[in-house]
Amino acid sequence: MIETADRIQKTVRSNDLVFRLGGDEFIIIIKDIRAKADAKIVANNILQGFAIQMMIQGNALEVSLSMGIALSPDDSRISKEIIKFADLAMYKAKRDKQASYQFFEPSLQTAMPNKRPIK
């Protein structure tokens, strides 16, 4: 997980925040995103950061990413909701397999019930 966190950190700006949520899930808070197009650029930069295999104890590992994206204030202004919505979008990206990232859509609230309660 340290290598994963390092790679994520290298793909975002120094004032953006990267948190490990648990297991293999991370939250990235990117400031000053004004449009989906900006978020797509960031998501593609992160994907490029993982295009090269990781070397862990002499073993080459390929890592695939599934990202869920929720935007504030468009999707919500409440941080817990933003996290929940990004989580729903991530599960949609995982389910679609070919998608590396998915934006939150209100329809996901019924189509993709949350796997974990947000407290």
N, C-alpha and C positions, 0 to 999 in steps of 0.2 A: 504494500500500500504506500510505502514511502516513495518509491519510484513513480507511482501513479500520481501522487500528490505533487511531486516535484515537476512532473511533466505538465500537469494542469497549470501550476503556478507560473511556469515559463511561458505559457501561451496567453496569459492575461496580463493586464497592466499591474504595476506595483500597488496601486491604490484599490484594486478589486480584491474581494475577499473569497477565500477558498476554505471550506469546512468539510471535514469528513463526517457524514451523517451516521455512518455505521456500516460495517461490512465493506462492500465495494461501492458504496454510494457517497457521492460528494455533492455539496451545495456550492454554487458559485454565485456570488452577488456582484453583478456588473453594474456600475453606476453610469449614468448618462447615456442609456440606450433610449433613443427617441423613436425608433421604428423597428418593425420586424426585420427589415433589411440589415440594420445594424446588428441585431442579434444573430442573424444568419452568418454574418462575417465572423463574429466571435465563435460561433459553433463550428464553422469550417476551419478556423485557426486551431481550435482544440483538436478536431479530427486530424488535421495535418500533423500536430504534435505527437500523435499516436500512430502515424503511418509507418514509422520505423520500429522494428522489433526492439523489445526490451531485453537486456542481458541481465539475468538474475542468477548469481552464483554459477556463471558459465553456461547457462541455459538460455536459448533464444525463445522468447515468448511473444506471441502476437496478442494484442489486446483489442477487443472490439468495444465500442462505446454505444450506449443508448442514452440520449439526453432528452429531458423534458424541459420545455421553456415556457415560463409564464412571465408576463410583463406587468409592471406597475407604472401607471395607474390603470392601464387598459383592462387588465383582468381582475385586479383588486388593489386596494391600498392597504389591506390587512396582511401582515407578514405571514401569519399562519395559513391564510388562504392561498397566498402566492406559493408557499412550499407545497401545500396539498395539490394545487393545480399543476405545478411542475411535476409532481410525483405521478399524477394521473397521465400527463402527457408522456412521461418517461415509459410507463407501462405500455402505452399505445405504441411508442417507438419500438419497444422490445417485441411486442406482438407482431408488428408489421415486418420485422426482421430486416428488410432492405432499407428501412429508414434509420438513419443515424441520430436524427433528432426530430422532435415533434413539438409543435406549438400547442399550447392549451387551447381548447375550444369548449364552449359551454356544454356541448353535447357529450363530452367525455364524462361529465358528472353522473350520467345515467348509464352510459355505454361501458365505462371502465370504473366500476366502484373501487374506491380506495382500498388498498391491501392492508394499510395500517392506519389506525386512528391518529389524527394529529391532535396532540394535547395542548 
